[in-house]
C-alpha cells in the first residue's frame, strides 16, 4: 500500500505561520505579512490543481526570499542565526531542485526548510 504525500505538501504550507507570527510578535508588520501571504497563496496554489494561483504563489515566494536576503544584508553574515538561515536555504534549494524525485515529499520539505530559514533570519534581525 502506497501512502499519498499530497496532503503533506498542502499542509506543510502551514509552517509559514511560524515566521509570520514571529514578525507580528515583534511588531514588524512587513516581516509578519510576507510569510502569511506565502502561506495563503501556497494553500490556494496547492489546493487548486497548481495552476490557477501559480503566479501569486511564485510572487510571494520571491518576496519572502527577498526579505530574507535584505535581513541578511542588514544583520551581516557574522550572526550565527543568519548562518543557520543560510544553511536552511541551502537545504531548501537542494529539495526544490530535486523535486522530480518525489514532488509531494520534497516540496513539503521545501516548505518546512524555507519557513525555518525565514524564522532564523527574523530571529537574527531581532536578537
PEFEN-V265479 format. One record per pair of residues at least 12 apart in sequence whose ideal C-beta (glycine too) atoms are under 6 Angstrom apart, sorted by the first residue. I is the first residue (numbers start at 1). J is the second residue. Records with the same first field share a line. If there is no record, write none. Layout:
I: J / J
//
This chain:
5: 104 / 105
6: 104
8: 108
9: 46 / 104 / 107 / 108
10: 46
12: 108 / 111 / 112
13: 39 / 42 / 43 / 111
15: 111 / 112 / 115
16: 35 / 38 / 39 / 115
17: 39
18: 115 / 119
19: 35 / 115 / 118 / 119 / 122
20: 32 / 35 / 36
22: 122
23: 122
26: 126
31: 122
34: 63 / 64 / 67
35: 118
37: 60
38: 60 / 64
41: 53 / 56 / 57 / 60
42: 57
45: 57
68: 118 / 121
71: 121 / 125
75: 124 / 125
79: 124
81: 120 / 123 / 124
82: 124
84: 120
85: 117 / 120 / 121
88: 113 / 116 / 117
89: 117
91: 113
92: 110 / 113 / 114
95: 109 / 110
96: 110
//
